[in-house]
């Protein structure tokens, strides 16, 4: 990825959890040290890498200690994008038979806590992009003179969008250089770098 410019600097690593016992119960091959090492290696080799992950809260056996370790990990690692999902008990699966099933309200509360933390992280990381010029694929029109699309850092239908102000008409499929002027929790606002020239 670091050496091939045709490959997007965006990677999705669905780690699910960080607590070793929860990872073991999930039959996940990685452990917390391997995950941390991989993330560190990616960021050192590819400084502008966008890293997304998916997390599951409320897996059987996840108590306050296990959840707090996950919270601390999310704060420490500062993922660019995170999806958090409450564990869903499915009949016939090994996890459905595990002891320590977590109450639905606790799962929802834990999801909300993690998403609130991630929202602040996402806004902070988006602010670092203010002033940068990036290539944006235009996907449509938001309102007159305002378009929306995505850079390499926003996966379609999953992540936020880049809203683009332009004096010239743009259409879906256009690639436009955009100077980022404002950051929100998940979205970015920018100006068409070529507009008015």
PyMOL commands that set and color helices and strands:
alter all, ss='L'
color gray80, all
select helices_A, chain A and resi 20-25+32-45+64-77+94-97+104-127
alter helices_A, ss='H'
color red, helices_A
select strands_A, chain A and resi 10-12+50-57+81-86+133-143+146-150+162-165+175-183+188-192
alter strands_A, ss='S'
color yellow, strands_A
deselect
rebuild
show_as cartoon
